[in-house]
Amino acid sequence: MPQLNPSPWFLILVFSWIVFLTILPPKVLAHTFPNEPVSHSKQKPQTEPWNWPWH
C-alpha cells in the first residue's frame, strides 16, 4: 500500500508547517482593531443625593 510510505508526505507536511509558522503569525499579530479600548480614570464620579421636595 503506497499511502503508508511517509517519505514524500512527511516533507510536504513539514514544509507546509514551516510556511504556516513563519508567514501567518506576523500577519495575524499585525492586525489592529478599529475600536481600541480606552482606559478610563479610576476615580468614581462624585454624586450628590437628590433633594426631593415631598420628603
N, C-alpha and C positions, 0 to 999 in steps of 0.2 A: 504494500500500500504506500504510494509515494507521498500522501499527505502527512505521513508520520515522520518524514525526513525534515528535520528542523533547519538544515543548512541554509536554504535561500530565505526562508521566512523569518528566521531569527534576526538576520541582519536588517531586513526591512523593518521589523519591529523596533530594533534598537535605533536605527537612523530616524524613524518617524518620531520616536520619543525624544530624541535629541533635538529634532526640529521643533517639536511642540514645546519643549522646556527652554529653548533659547529664544524663540521668536514670540510666542504668545504671552508670557508673563510681563515683559515690559509694556506691551500694548495694553494689557488689562490694567496694569498698575498706573499707566499714564492717563487713564480715563478720569475725567473730573465731572462731578455732578453740577448741574446748573444752579441748584439752590444749596449752597453750603450752609451748614448750621451756624448761627451766630451765638456767641457766648453772651449771656445776659449777666448783669451785675448780681451779686449775691445779696444785696440789701433788699429787705422787704419794703414795699411802699408803705408810707405812713398813712394809716386810715383813721378817720375820726368817726365816732358814733353819730348816728343821725339824731337830730333833735326833733322828735315828733311832738307836735303841739297838743295832742289829746292825751298825753301821759300825765 
